[in-house]
């Protein structure tokens, strides 16, 4: 993988209970694949040397129905998923640090339409900053002034974990950062999350 001097792991958060959808949205069909599988495939195609899929709700069923054969991919079980998205991020970050990845990119399992060029732009921008500082920082793509995903977290360390709480995800980490920057992109997919039946109907009509 290019840029191994600054290795970056991909973390896909897919442990939620899909309360607004009313069913496990991870397994909803988009074309011939499930929503979560589409997202995983997109991330794997982006060239990460390691990708973690964090699951919790319906975890056994998800692992049974989604057979990911790529050796770079690993399921992580978040047993505390009912306490909010931050617990899934903690699970992913902890495993990444255990495998000596201090920089990660965070994806949401219900955002399958992010373009490869957006991922590459955020990744390259993160690596460029990471080559200049050892302090923790965050980059986030922005479409029409709306912050989106994937989020790049550089120079992560365990001292940041106490800032993770509830359903805020990476937002709580901002207090521990040396730098937070938004990157303007022209990709509506970076802010398109499928969290209600109405949005799912729209998603099924998108040709991707």
LINBELCOR-V613409 format. One record per run of one state. SS is the DSSP state (H for helix, E for strand, - for the rest). FROM is the first residue (numbers start at 1). TO is the last residue. If there is no record, write none. Layout:
((SS/FROM/TO) (SS/FROM/TO))
//
This chain:
((-/1/3) (H/4/6) (-/7/7) (E/8/13) (-/14/24) (H/25/27) (-/28/28) (E/29/30) (-/31/32) (E/33/34) (H/35/45) (-/46/50) (E/51/55) (-/56/58) (H/59/65) (-/66/72) (E/73/77) (-/78/80) (H/81/83) (-/84/84) (H/85/98) (-/99/102) (E/103/108) (-/109/115) (H/116/130) (-/131/136) (E/137/143) (-/144/145) (E/146/154) (-/155/157) (H/158/163) (-/164/168) (H/169/176) (-/177/178) (E/179/184) (-/185/187) (H/188/191) (-/192/196) (H/197/204) (-/205/208))
//
